[in-house]
Amino acid sequence: MSGMPPVGEKSGIARVLVFGFAASLLAWVLLGPAVSGTLARMSGRGMRGPNRGMSRMGGPPDAAERVWEPKRSYRSPFDLAFAPEGATLAVSDRTGRRMYVLDVQAGQVTRDVELRGQPMGVAWEGDGKVVVSEYDAGTVAEVDAKTGDVLRRFSVGRKPVGVAVAPGKGLVVVCDYGLHAVVFVDLKTGRERSRSPCGRHPYFVAVTPDETLAVVGNLVPMGPATDPASSAVVSLIDLDTGNNVKNIPLPGGSTNVRQVRVSADGRWAYVAHTQGRTILPTTQVERAWINTNALSIIDLTGKELYATVLLDTIHEGAADPWGIALASDGKTAWVSIAGVQQIAKIELARLHELLAGRGDIRSLGLYGASVWQSIKDNPSKRGELTNRLSALYAAGLLSRVSLPAQCPRGIALSPDGNQLAVASYYSGEVLLLDPGSCRVTKTISLGSQPGPDAVRQGEFVFHDARHCFQHWLSCSTCHPDGRADGMNWDLVNDGIGNPKNARSLLLSSRTPPLMSLGIRENMEEAVEKGFQFVQFREIDPDDLDAVRAYVAALEPEESPWLVVGRLSKKALKGQDIFEDAKVGCARCHPAPLFTSLQTRDVGTQHEFDRTGRFDTPTCVELWRTGPYLHDGSAVTLREVLTTMNRDDKHGRTSHLSPEEIDALVEYLLSL
């Protein structure tokens, strides 16, 4: 079962359970729900008093002109890509709002290009041109790498992240994170040609060498969190028709899907992600009891999941894998492990031999050979690898090297295979590595970097899994970007056996008490207990205060459902329904926080819940907090208002027409 603990040298399940239940007596737990921003800033963004929702414009009056700005000009390299000739590197800077062009041999920045929004995904178009997504600006910029000029901007939806180019088809393929779609832009006209639905929050995309498929990694699960098999999916999109051919589920509990790469022969796709062990209570963290970290292989010929292997070892997690680079000969893969500041090197050709049941296992030793012998006897048993810690390491297929980096994210291999480039997000640097030894040969600064204030330091600690016992997870594992991973977790702060859905941390400093049952008095307590009872570490007081500062500084993003910063006509109708006393939504979700800060019984209690009264969450950013309800049982807001509300305890909605429900949903998604 995907939810069972991975097997180490021995399973030790009985020992673990005894320890776990003893530990549970101590643990009233965790890193709570909801999250933070400032009430004053929200009021300034058009959110009004108790009897109204957002302003009739649906957001800040100047939303069309507003651009995202960090408080300090930190440099944070997010993604990078080598030019086809290999001498030049393009690097996006998410917080500095820039893209850099680097001369790799000279080790210096040759072009510093100011962009809009938050620059994220990067890809080379050809003829010295680069495309880079501008998250929250709604555009992809086409940049001349030689001159640094922005040649064009393509409108693609408010939240673009990953980008890829299919030059033979004249297409730019863009992940529309906010609206769960892939957008196809015609390079000749610069206009959107079509779009295709995919999984929940598409993040990165890769195009097969023959340009038949786009392979899309979707960040979080798309199903109900009550299903143990719920997982993020990899979407395959036909580039000729623009249709979604298939959503391929990863193993149950898989989330935080980041980089996607396709092999040079087009046979395989690889994705990096985490895999939560969500059917188990969080009574301990050692030996991957709560979380593992994985590389999944997709068979593009059969259009199915081929295998999932763990990047962890028995005593050390590989928290939050992010970027992937592949050798053109198919022999080696490299994975940046953002949470532990490492690079993993995988003997990929040998791995595929063993996965096919053809490898020589005589030299692997007793433990190293066991699972591989099972696969050799019956290749369909590859699925066992998702529960086998150290299968790669014991077979001599995995080595991990620590880097002088701070949260390494994007990673790319030069076309000649001689240099590996890694984006060190919080230090504002690009590291060049020898691909064989994974040792740093050169460090390229992207410019001056101010010392971190409390918020920046807290953000780094939030993403640094070295604060966790054995490095299995970070705060961001369950709360990517301070939001939620879409999973249910059985936190022992309210007993065992009643999992609750992870909640966004947005506005948590303003919406006490926290957790689904209101167990934590405030955000400050919830953060401390999260380190103690989920990461099983006592954190340095200064780092603890810094994380609290980061969580308190989180601000709502403008919804991708707004139209040039305003509510659509349908959403305006939905706002009237929301504020109608006969419906009653605003009674429990009054502006500006869209929560009454009270617990309510809305008819969602299940067999193992201690009570039917749950904390009323904020409605702000509902567009990115699914699945919904305290147990994640509602995949969509429509389900919340209809099938999950038959007794009208969660607002009186049974009398609303389908059109009125649609309008109400669109308003809620616009908050």
N, C-alpha and C positions, 0 to 999 in steps of 0.2 A: 504493500500500500504506500502511496506517495506520502501520506501523512505520518508514517511510522518513523521513529528515529533511525538515522543511518547507522549501519553496522561498522564498528571499529574493529579492534583486534578480537573482541568478543562483544556480544550484544549487551550483556549486563543489565537487561531490562528490569529484572527483579530488584537488583541493587539500586538502580536509578529511581524506581518507583518508591522504594522505601525512603531514600533520601529526598525525593521530590515531595512526598506528602509531609515529611517532617518540615521541609523548607516552607511548605505552603502555610504552616501555622504562623510563620513569621511575616508572610507576604500579603499585605493589603495593597496593592501595587499601582503604579505606572504613570507613565507619560500620558497625560490625559488627552482628551478630546481637543477640542475646538480651537483656540488659537488667538492671535492678537493683531491689533492695529490700533489706531487712536481714535477715540470718539470725536475729538475735535476735527480731525482730518476727514472722518466720514461725513460729519455735518457739512464740511466744506465741499464734499463731493456730491452734494445734492440729496443726501439721505435725511428725511425729515422726521418730525415728532410723532407721538404715539399713535395717532389715528390715520397716518398716511404711510404709504410705502416709500419708494424712492420718488424723486421729483418726476413730474410728467415727462421729463427728458430721459429718465431712467438712469442717470448717472451725473457726473459733474457737468455743469453747463458748458465748460470748455473742453469736453471730452474729445472732440474731433481734433483739437490742437495739442492735447496733452501727450507728452512723450515720457517714457519711463526714465527716471534719473536716479542714480545712486547718490547717497549723501556725500560720499567721497569718491574720487576718481580712482578706484582700484582697478587693476588690470587682472582679468580673469579669463585666461585662454580656455575655450570650451571645446572646439573642434578644430581639426587641421587636416590638410591634404597636400601631398606633393604634386607639383606640376608634372605633366607627362615627361618632360626632359629631365626631371629629377634634381635640378639645381635650385629650384625655388619652392618655397613652402607658403601656403596661405593659412592664416590662423584667425579664427574669430575670437572676439573679446566680449563676453556677455555683459559685464558691468561697465567696461570702459566705452561701450558703444562704438567699437572700431573693428576694422579688419586690418591685419598686418600682412605684408609681403616680405618674406625673409630670404636673404641670400644665405643658403645653407653653408657653403664653403667659407664665406667670410664671417659667418656667425653674427649677422647684424640685420636690423630692420631696414629695408630699402623703401618701403611705402607704408604710410600710416593713414588709413582711410577712415574718415568719420562717417558713421552710419546712423540709422534710426533704430529705435526700440532696443531690443536685446539681441545682438547678433549671435546666432547659434550654429546651425548646420552650414557646412562649406563643401563645395564641389567645383572642380575645374570643368569648364564648358568646352575648352579648346580655343585656339587662336589667342592664347594669352589672356583669356577671360575667366573670371571666377564668379560663381553665384553664391550668395550667402543669405540665409533667412534672417529676417528682422522681426523677431517675436514681439508681439504687442504693437507693432507698427502696421501689420497686415500685409507686408510686402517681402519680396525677394529681390535683393539688389544684384544687378549685373555690373561687375567692376572690371575695368582694364587694369590688369596687374602691373603693366609697365608704367602707366601714367598715374595710376591711383584714382582715375576718374570713375564716377558712377555713371554708367552709360544709359541704363534703363532701370525701371522698377516694375515688377510684375505684381499685381494685386492677387492675393491668394487666400484671404481669410485672416482674421485677426491674430492667430497664434501659430505661425509656421515654425517648425523645428528642423527636422531632417530634410536634406535635399540630395537629389541625385540627378545625373544627366544621362539621357539616352540620345547621343548625338546623331545616330543613324536615323532615328525617328523624329529628330528635331524637337525633343521634349525635355522640359525640366519637371521632375517628379518631386512633389512637396508634401510633407506631412502636415496636415491641418490638425494640430493637437486639440484645439478647442472644440471643433465640430466633428471629430472622430472620422476624418475622411482623408483620402489622398487626392491631391489636385494635380492635374496635368496641364502644364503651360506650354503653348506653342511658341517655340523660340523665334519663329519667323515673324509672327504677329505680336508677340508679347502678351497675348490674351489667354485666359483660361479656356482650354479645349473641352475638358470634362472633369468630373470628379467621381470618386468611388467610395462608398462607405467601407470601413474596415473595423478593427477592434476599438477598444476604449483608449483614447489618447495616443494616437500613433506618434512615435518619437524619432526613430531613424529609419532610413530606407536605403536599399541597394538595388541596382539593376543587374540582371544577368548579362554575361558577355554577348549573347546573341540578341539581347534586347527584346526578349519575349515576355519576361516577367519582371515586375517590381516586387521585392521582398520587404515587407514592412513589419518592424517590431513595434508592438503596442504596449505602452508602459504598464498598465494595470489590468486586472481581470475584467471581463465583460459580463460575467454571470452573477447569480446570487451568491453571496458569501456564505450562506448556509449549506451550500453544496461543497463537500470536502474536495471534489474534483475541480472546483472553480480555479481558473488560471488565466493568465494573460495568453494571448494568441499571436501567432505570426500569420499575417495576411499575405496571400499571393494574388497579385493583380495582373491581369492580362493587358499588356501594353498595346495590343492591337485594338481590342474592344473597349478597354477601360473598365472591364468588369472584375469584380472580386471573384476569383476562381474558388478560393477556399480559405477559411480561417482554421489554422492548425493549432489546436490547444497544446500548450506545454504541460509538463507534469503538474498535478494538483498542488496548489500553493505557490505556483510560480508568479512572480510579479517583478516590478522594476526592470523591465526589459530595456536594455540600452542599445549598444551598437549592433548593427547587422552587417555582415560581410558575406560575399559570395565567392566561392572558389574560382580560380582562373578557368577551369574546364566547365563551369556552370552546373556541375553535378550537385554541389552541396551549398547550403547556407548555414551560417553560424550566428548564434545570438548569445549574449551574456545577460544573466539575470540572477535574481535571488529565488530561493524556494523555501517558503515558510512551512514549518511543521505544525500546522494550525489545529490539528485535532488533539494536541497535547497541551496540558496546562503549563504555564510559564513558571514552573517551580525551580528550574535551573537552566543554565545555558551551556554547560560543558558538553563536549562531543556532539555539537549540532542539535541539541535537544529542541531548541526553538527555531533555528534558521540554518540553512545551508546556502552555498553560493555556487552557481553552475554555469556550464557552457552547454547549450543544446545544439544538436546537429539536425538539420532538416534535409531530407532526401527530396530534391527538387524534381527528380524523375517520377518518383512515386507519389510526390506531394503529400508527404507524411513525416511525422517526427521519427527520426531514425534512432537517436540515442541522446541521453542527457548524462553528462559526467560532472563530478563535483571537483571544484578547484581547492577545496579544503583538505587539510590533513587531520589526523585524529585529534591532535592537541592544538591546532591553530586554524581558525577560520580565515577565509579569504573574502572578508566582508565587502559587499557592494562592487562587484566586477562591472566594468564600464565599457572600455574601448577594446576593439579587436583589430589585429593586423594579420594578414596571411601572406606567406611566401608564395611567389608565383608558381613554384614547382610543387606546391602542395605538401611539402615536407614539414613545415613548421607553422605554428600559430603563436601569437603573443596576445596577452590580455592584460590591460591595465586594471589593477585592483584598487579602486579609489579609496576605500575605507581603511586600508592598511598601508598605503603608500608603497606599493610593490608592483612589479611586473611579473607575470607568469609566462613561462615559455613551455609550450606543449609540442612534443614530438608527434606531429599530426599524421604523417604517413604511417608510422608504426601503430598509432592509435586506430587508424582505419583498418589496418591488417588484423588487429586483435578483435575489433568490432565485427569483422566479417568472418571470424572464426578461423583465420588462416595464420595467425602469428605464432612464433615459437615461444612457448611459455615455460620451457624447461629451466631457464635461468632466473625465473621470477621469485623463487622461494615459495614456501607453503602458503602464507597469507596472500602474497602478491598473485599467486597463480589461481587461487580458488575460484573467484568470480569469472576470470578469463577462461578457465577450464569449462565452467558451466556454459559460457557463450560459445566456446569451441564445439561443445557437444550439441548445443542447441542455440543458434544465433538469435532466436526470438527472445532469449533471456537477457538481451541487452537492457531491457527495462529495469533489471535489478541494479544497474549502476547508479541510478538516482538515489539509492539508499546505501551506497558503499563509499564510506569515507576512505580516502587514501588509495583508492583503486588506481588512479593515475600515478600517484607518487610511488607506490609499492612496485609498480611495473616499470619504473624508470622513465615515465613519459612526461613528468611534470617537474619543473624546477621553478622556484620563486625567489626573486631578488629584490631586496629593499632598495628604494630610490631616495635620493635627497629631494623629494618632491612633496608637495602639499595637495593631496587629493588629485592624483593623476587621472585625467579623463580621456580626451581624444588621443588617438594613437594612429600612426601611419608608417608604412614601410616605403622607402624610396624605390623607384622602379628598378634600379639595379640590385636591390636587395642588400645594400651595404650600410644603410643607416636607418635607424628607427627613431622617429620623432614622437615625443610625449608631451602633452599639454599639462603643466603643473598649475592647477587652477588658482589656488590661493597665494602662490608666490609670484604669479605674473611672469612665468618663464616657460620656455620651451627647452626640453632636454633632448639632446641627441645621444643615442645609445649605439654601442656595437651590438648588432643583432645576435651574435653568437654568445657573448658573455653577459649581455644585458647591462653592461657597465657604462656609465656616463662618459662620453668623450668630449662633449661641449655643452655649455649652458648659455642660452641666448635670452637675455632680458628683453622684455617688450617695452621697457621704459621705466621711469621712476615709479616706485611703489610706496605709498605712504604707509606708515606703521598702522597696524590694525586697531581700530577703536573697539569698544566692548562688543558691539553688534557683529562686526566682522570676525572678531576672535570667537564669539559664540557660535557663529555660523560654521566656522572651521571645526570647532569641537563637536558640534551637532553632527557633522559628517565624518568624524574621525573615530573609527571603530577600535582604535587602540585603547580607548577608555572602557571598552567592554572586556570582561574576562575571556581570555583566549580569542578575542577579536572576531567573534561570530557575526556581530551586527553593530550598526551605529543607530543613533536616533533617526537618521534619515532613511534607514531600511524600512521602517514602518510609516515614516512620515516624509516621503520625498518632497523636497522643496517646502517642508513644513506642513504639507497637506496629508493625505492618507493614501495607503497602499491598496485599498479596496478589499482587504482581508478581514476575517474574524479572528480574534485572539482570545484565548481563555486566560485572562489575567486573574490572578488569585486574590485580588483586593476585594472580591465579592463572592469568594468561594470557587469551587472547581466544578466544571461541567456545564457552564452557561456562557459560551463565548459571546463577545460583543464586537461590533464592527469598529475598526480603527477610525478615529475621527480627525479631521483637520485641526491643526493648532491655530488656525487663523482666529483672531479675536479672543483667544483663551484668557488673556490678561484682563479682559473686560467682561467676561461672561462666567463668573464663578457661580456655584461650585462646578467642579469638573468631573469627568468620567460619566458614563451613561447613567449611573445611579447617584451622581453628585457626591461621591465618596471623598474626593480631594477638595479641600477648602478653597484652594486657589491655584493659579498656574505655577506659582513659585514652589508650592509643595509638590505638585504633580511632577515637575521636572526633576526634583531631587529624588522622589520615589522611583521614577523611571530608571535613573542610574542605579539605585540600590537594588531594585527588585526585578528589573528586566536585563540590565547589563551586568548586574552583580559586581559592582565596583563602587567604592566611595570616591567621589570625584573631588579634585582640588577646589576649595571654596571660590577662588577667583574664576576658574573655568565654569563652575556652576552658575555664578552670577552672570557670566558672559552669555551662557546659553539662555538664561532667563531674559537677558537684554535682547538677544536675537529673536526669541519667540514673541516678545512684546512688540518688536519692531515690524513684524510681518504685516503687510498691508493688502487689502483686497485688490485683485486685478479686475480690470474692466472686462465684463462678460463678452464673449464672442457672439452672443445672440443680439447684442445691441446693433443698431443701424446708425453708423456714424455717431456713436456715442448716445443715441436716443433709443427709447423704447419703440419697437415696431407698433404698427396699428393693432395687431393682434395682442401684443403684450400690454398695450394700454387698456384694452378691454379686459385682459386678465387682471390687471391692477385693480380695476373697479370691482371685480369679483372677489379678489383677495381682501379688499377693504370693506366689503359688504358685511354688515353685522349678522345677516341671516346665514352667511356661510361661516364666518367666525375665524378665518385664518389669522387676521391681524390681532385677535384677542391674545393668542399665545405667541405670536411672532410680530410684535410691534416694532416699528422703526425707532431709532436708527440701527439697533443691534439685531433686529428681527428675531428676538427671543425674549421671553418674559422672565428668564433666569429662574424658572420654577420647574419642578417635576410635574408630569401629567400622566394620567392613564389614558392612552389612546387605543387601547384594545389590542396591543401587540405582544402581550405576555405569552411566553411559551412554557412548556412543561417544567423546565429546569430553572426558570427565572425566579429569583427570590421575591420579586414584586412586579406589579404591572405599571408602576410609576417610574418614568424615565425622564432624565434631564431634557429640557426643550432646547434643541440645537438652534444655532443661527441659520437663517436661510441664505446668508451671503455666500456667494460662490457655489451655489448648488450645482452649477454646470460642471463642476469638477470633483464632487464629493460622493458620487454614486459608488456602490449600491447604497440604498437608503434604509432608514429605520435602524433601531439600536442593534439589530442582528444582521443587517445587510441583506434582508430577505427580499426587498423590492429593488428590482434592477432599474426601473425607471420611475420618474415622478408620477406618470400616469398610473402605475400600479399602486403607488402610495395613496392616490386620491380615489381609486376605484376598487380593485380587487382586495386591497389591504384595508379598506375602510367601509366595509359593508354595513356597519352599525352606526356610521356617522359620528364616531367618537373622535376622529382625527379631522375635525372640521365637518360641516354639513354639506356634503358634496353629491349625495345620491340623486338629488333633483336636477343637477346640472346636465345639460345636453353634452354630447361628445364635442361639439364645437366650443362650448364654454370650458370644458375640461382642457382642451387643447390650448385655449387662450390663457388659462390659469397656469398651465405648465410652462408656456413660453415666457410669461412674466417671471415665474420663479427662476427659470434658467437665465434670465436677464439680470438678476440681482448681483 
